[in-house]
Amino acid sequence: MTDARLPQAAWPEYMARAQAGDGEAYTRLLRALVPTVRAIVSRQIASRDLVEDTVQDVLLTLHRIRHTYDPTCPFMPWLVAIARARAIDALRRQGRQRRREVSADEEEDGLTAPPQADRQEAREELALYLNQLPDRQRRIVEHVHLQEMTLAQAARENNLTVPAVKSLLHRALNALRRSGANHD
């Protein structure tokens, strides 16, 4: 059986094995995920080069946050949320890059745009989404995804168990997905 043929139903098991330190399972899983991640990203991004860069970004993100996956939950929604978020980030970076190029042209003409405007707008948008969450869920998302704490660190910081952190994180991400779908 080739890695790309690893059945989707086996992905949660392989991620759990990867979380437990099984390098071979992790390698097989990542190879199997690439076509699916590419398909998800390609729905949002037209540029072939940007798609491939984003696929790599998704794989790096999966590596960095693999500890957040709860093997008792469905794998695909978790993967799709990560892939879509990385695609959106890539499109935003591309848009900011284009705006910087326009700003550089404007600078030559004597016009300038404040460079922090984009960052402020992104912070405000993020705050808007996070403020929709209950306080405990918001804190967990901030700790795990923004401050890149491990689940154990976030649990200690919030006087919770790791399963409680996973549960709060899962509920928060589902709520954010629902609110994001309502804004599309």
Disulfide bonds with the S-S distance in Angstrom:
none
